[in-house]
Amino acid sequence: MKLKASIVLIAAATLTACVSSPPPSRLPPIQAQPQGVEGTWADPNGIVSTFQGGTFSTRSTDSNTLLASGTYTSLSPTLVEINMTSLVRNTQSRVNCALVTPSQLNCTQDSGAQFSLTRRT
């Protein structure tokens, strides 16, 4: 009888150990790094530019007024050409941009003016 009781206690202790052990820790989800220029970008003045499916637009942050629009073409994984119309100046221009990091885009207008954009999350 003592042998039966001992076996029952050992079995119960084994099951308790299995049930009460903590679940395996979960790793945080992996966030995909942004690819190319798709998404929203801002210049140092807070002007917001959006690249989406080959279209480009720039809006003011205060009134969300459309300042410029156009199209863009990826020339390589890190180079983009933008053809845009400035609604403020009523001019057309071409801008070449280099993706220097996943969050920084350095651009040069066909006039020679340069500016940088930072990816917004």
Rosetta blueprint (number, residue, H / E / L):
1 M L
2 K H
3 L H
4 K H
5 A H
6 S H
7 I H
8 V H
9 L H
10 I H
11 A H
12 A H
13 A H
14 T H
15 L H
16 T H
17 A H
18 C H
19 V H
20 S H
21 S L
22 P L
23 P L
24 P L
25 S L
26 R L
27 L L
28 P L
29 P L
30 I L
31 Q L
32 A L
33 Q L
34 P L
35 Q L
36 G L
37 V L
38 E L
39 G E
40 T E
41 W E
42 A E
43 D L
44 P L
45 N L
46 G L
47 I L
48 V E
49 S E
50 T E
51 F E
52 Q E
53 G L
54 G L
55 T E
56 F E
57 S E
58 T E
59 R E
60 S L
61 T L
62 D L
63 S L
64 N L
65 T L
66 L E
67 L E
68 A E
69 S E
70 G E
71 T E
72 Y E
73 T E
74 S E
75 L L
76 S L
77 P L
78 T L
79 L E
80 V E
81 E E
82 I E
83 N E
84 M E
85 T E
86 S E
87 L L
88 V L
89 R L
90 N L
91 T E
92 Q E
93 S E
94 R E
95 V E
96 N E
97 C E
98 A E
99 L E
100 V E
101 T E
102 P L
103 S L
104 Q E
105 L E
106 N E
107 C E
108 T E
109 Q E
110 D L
111 S L
112 G L
113 A L
114 Q E
115 F E
116 S E
117 L E
118 T E
119 R E
120 R L
121 T L
